[in-house]
Amino acid sequence: MVILMNKKRLRRLQKGKEQKGSIVYWMSRDQRVDDNWALIYGYNQALKNKSPLIVYFTLVPQFKEATYRIYKFMLEGLNQVSQKLESLNIAFVLKLGYPEILVPQFIEENGISLLITDFSPLRIKQTWNERIKEKISIPFYEVDAHNIIPVWEVSSKKEYAAYTLRKKIEVKIGAFLEEFPKLKKLRKIWSENTSPIEWKKLLNKVEVQKTEFIDTEFKPGEEYAMRILQKFLKEKLTSYNKTRNDPNEEGTSDLSPYLHFGHISSQRVVLEASKIKNVANLKNSFYDEIIVRKELSDNFCFYEPKYDSFEGFHSWAQETLNTHRNDTREYIYKKEEFENAKTHDDAWNAAQIEMKTTGKMHGYMRMYWGKKILEWTQTPEEALQIAIFLNNKYELDGRDPNGYTGIAWSIGGIHDRAWKERPIYGKIRYMSYNGLKRKFELQKYIKTYL
Ligand SMILES: Cc1cc2nc3c(=O)[nH]c(=O)nc-3n(C[C@H](O)[C@H](O)[C@H](O)COP(=O)(O)OP(=O)(O)OC[C@H]3O[C@@H](n4cnc5c(N)ncnc54)[C@H](O)[C@@H]3O)c2cc1C
């Protein structure tokens, strides 16, 4: 039976000619089988048209600054996706190469009738969509499977701050925060012969850099993500408010790598959290992060084409940073010095090492880390470039709207307000070493990583 689904979760990218044939979900950002609206939409269409459903993945040999560790995490997760899909009679095809070439080719060679993809606001994915559109004539849909309220539905413009989006979310969330349907085995399976995926060899075929730190304690996949979520709900949610800003405590959820790769949906996280009783007021601060802050990042990257450059900052921030452009800097470091944690500041160096070794820097230190890059580089443009490079290269959850927005917040005051004017920062919010000391046991944190 076809599953009811809120049609506002999808956007038609191209009308196209209706024809008979298999349906393709080109999976990209939401690499999971459960709780995935893009897969659910494909499944519905397959049932309606009595056609097979194929999940198609294009493994780009080089993606931004992603390294071997990041590809390894992703490929292990995809291997699990392929096995789970098999049990539902849904084919999984993975090809090495670029989507704008591979997707149209696959459609042409296999007489595909409909193309679906999941949504990402990042320029690279939006450009791939545009290029694919030019080359195909079948209908093409985009489904927002990453946000609880689709980005185009919650707001039609770039939001100024969390409080402006929060109000809109409060009005609309009731219509979207629903339980996900479970998929059953499809009757028809795509029967073309494709060569089996050689998972172990794939990693050697990508053209990415092997860094010093290859292993991470984070284990990929949907099942593991659910385990992390359950542990968080059981052991940490009630104290989240108190411990989340202390880098010595394991007080946050650690879900960001899983949310980034789509191994878990934020809607599932919120649905499970809302089952926990007696923590209503404490839950709010967690909701504010996983719903408001997270969806605000997608809003920023979707409506601000220059989300990764100085021109993407608000005019007050550009003005104040320009006023202080020529201020004397006490310390100036090159990209390599930042990368190798060779600054004079042991707290900053510890945070950089935490990110390099574990693949995830604590959220509180990320703010300090970003702001000090502004303070210790020659221009805000250079600061932005270095911060994005390091964040994308070393964070498992990097290359994400949350990363671009977090960096734009730290360096360019995005979603923040003007503060007391000071050298270099102008009116951008400042953070200090002494401030860290007041907030938590800084020496303990430094000792952990240095
Ligand atoms: C300079 C800088 C860089 C950042 N880079 C990234 C990045 O590359 N990828 C990334 O996912 N987040 C990034 N963040 C946001 C935030 O620090 C992380 O999401 C958080 O630390 C992840 O840890 P957690 O899952 O344990 O968080 P929790 O506190 O458990 O929060 C749960 C979830 O809520 C969302 N969330 C929490 N804080 C924020 C926030 N400030 N903005 C947006 N969403 C938030 C995330 O999806 C997170 O996984 C960055 C922030 C800054 C200041």
The ligand as an SDF file (V2000), in Angstrom:
LIG
                    3D

 53 58  0  0  0  0  0  0  0  0999 V2000
   33.4650   27.2000   14.2930 C   0  0  0  0  0  0  0  0  0  0  0  0
   32.3740   26.1560   14.3380 C   0  0  0  0  0  0  0  0  0  0  0  0
   32.4160   25.0860   13.4710 C   0  0  0  0  0  0  0  0  0  0  0  0
   31.4040   24.1170   13.4840 C   0  0  0  0  0  0  0  0  0  0  0  0
   31.4640   23.0940   12.5810 N   0  0  0  0  0  0  0  0  0  0  0  0
   30.4640   22.1860   12.5470 C   0  0  0  0  0  0  0  0  0  0  0  0
   30.4640   21.1630   11.5580 C   0  0  0  0  0  0  0  0  0  0  0  0
   31.3570   21.1000   10.7040 O   0  0  0  0  0  0  0  0  0  0  0  0
   29.4540   20.2580   11.5620 N   0  0  0  0  0  0  0  0  0  0  0  0
   28.4500   20.3020   12.5060 C   0  0  0  0  0  0  0  0  0  0  0  0
   27.5660   19.4410   12.4750 O   0  0  0  0  0  0  0  0  0  0  0  0
   28.4130   21.2790   13.4280 N   0  0  0  0  0  0  0  0  0  0  0  0
   29.3760   22.2180   13.4830 C   0  0  0  0  0  0  0  0  0  0  0  0
   29.3350   23.1970   14.4310 N   0  0  0  0  0  0  0  0  0  0  0  0
   28.1760   23.2830   15.3460 C   0  0  0  0  0  0  0  0  0  0  0  0
   28.3300   22.5100   16.6810 C   0  0  0  0  0  0  0  0  0  0  0  0
   29.5130   22.8680   17.3240 O   0  0  0  0  0  0  0  0  0  0  0  0
   28.2840   20.9860   16.4790 C   0  0  0  0  0  0  0  0  0  0  0  0
   27.1270   20.6510   15.7690 O   0  0  0  0  0  0  0  0  0  0  0  0
   28.2860   20.2110   17.7920 C   0  0  0  0  0  0  0  0  0  0  0  0
   29.4220   20.5310   18.5360 O   0  0  0  0  0  0  0  0  0  0  0  0
   28.2350   18.7050   17.4860 C   0  0  0  0  0  0  0  0  0  0  0  0
   28.3600   17.9300   18.6280 O   0  0  0  0  0  0  0  0  0  0  0  0
   27.1430   17.0920   19.2220 P   0  0  0  0  0  0  0  0  0  0  0  0
   26.4570   16.3400   18.1570 O   0  0  0  0  0  0  0  0  0  0  0  0
   27.6850   16.3210   20.3750 O   0  0  0  0  0  0  0  0  0  0  0  0
   26.2020   18.2880   19.6920 O   0  0  0  0  0  0  0  0  0  0  0  0
   24.9120   18.3450   20.6060 P   0  0  0  0  0  0  0  0  0  0  0  0
   25.1000   19.4650   21.5450 O   0  0  0  0  0  0  0  0  0  0  0  0
   24.5590   17.0270   21.1580 O   0  0  0  0  0  0  0  0  0  0  0  0
   23.7670   18.8400   19.5920 O   0  0  0  0  0  0  0  0  0  0  0  0
   22.9570   17.9420   18.8610 C   0  0  0  0  0  0  0  0  0  0  0  0
   22.9150   18.3830   17.4220 C   0  0  0  0  0  0  0  0  0  0  0  0
   22.3770   19.6970   17.3210 O   0  0  0  0  0  0  0  0  0  0  0  0
   23.0010   20.3960   16.2540 C   0  0  0  0  0  0  0  0  0  0  0  0
   23.7710   21.5420   16.7760 N   0  0  0  0  0  0  0  0  0  0  0  0
   24.3280   21.6890   17.9940 C   0  0  0  0  0  0  0  0  0  0  0  0
   24.9390   22.8880   18.0790 N   0  0  0  0  0  0  0  0  0  0  0  0
   24.7580   23.4910   16.8930 C   0  0  0  0  0  0  0  0  0  0  0  0
   25.1450   24.7540   16.3540 C   0  0  0  0  0  0  0  0  0  0  0  0
   25.8300   25.6540   17.0590 N   0  0  0  0  0  0  0  0  0  0  0  0
   24.8140   25.0330   15.0860 N   0  0  0  0  0  0  0  0  0  0  0  0
   24.1170   24.1610   14.3320 C   0  0  0  0  0  0  0  0  0  0  0  0
   23.7090   22.9640   14.7890 N   0  0  0  0  0  0  0  0  0  0  0  0
   24.0290   22.6390   16.0490 C   0  0  0  0  0  0  0  0  0  0  0  0
   23.9790   19.4330   15.6120 C   0  0  0  0  0  0  0  0  0  0  0  0
   23.3330   18.7940   14.5390 O   0  0  0  0  0  0  0  0  0  0  0  0
   24.2640   18.4730   16.7550 C   0  0  0  0  0  0  0  0  0  0  0  0
   24.7270   17.2210   16.3250 O   0  0  0  0  0  0  0  0  0  0  0  0
   30.3320   24.2050   14.4240 C   0  0  0  0  0  0  0  0  0  0  0  0
   30.3110   25.2940   15.3060 C   0  0  0  0  0  0  0  0  0  0  0  0
   31.3090   26.2560   15.2710 C   0  0  0  0  0  0  0  0  0  0  0  0
   31.2360   27.4110   16.2290 C   0  0  0  0  0  0  0  0  0  0  0  0
  1  2  1  0
  2  3  1  0
  2 52  2  0
  3  4  2  0
  4  5  1  0
  4 50  1  0
  5  6  2  0
  6  7  1  0
  6 13  1  0
  7  8  2  0
  7  9  1  0
  9 10  1  0
 10 11  2  0
 10 12  1  0
 12 13  2  0
 13 14  1  0
 14 15  1  0
 14 50  1  0
 15 16  1  0
 16 17  1  0
 16 18  1  0
 18 19  1  0
 18 20  1  0
 20 21  1  0
 20 22  1  0
 22 23  1  0
 23 24  1  0
 24 25  2  0
 24 26  1  0
 24 27  1  0
 27 28  1  0
 28 29  2  0
 28 30  1  0
 28 31  1  0
 31 32  1  0
 32 33  1  0
 33 34  1  0
 33 48  1  0
 34 35  1  0
 35 36  1  0
 35 46  1  0
 36 37  1  0
 36 45  1  0
 37 38  2  0
 38 39  1  0
 39 40  1  0
 39 45  2  0
 40 41  1  0
 40 42  2  0
 42 43  1  0
 43 44  2  0
 44 45  1  0
 46 47  1  0
 46 48  1  0
 48 49  1  0
 50 51  2  0
 51 52  1  0
 52 53  1  0
M  END
$$$$
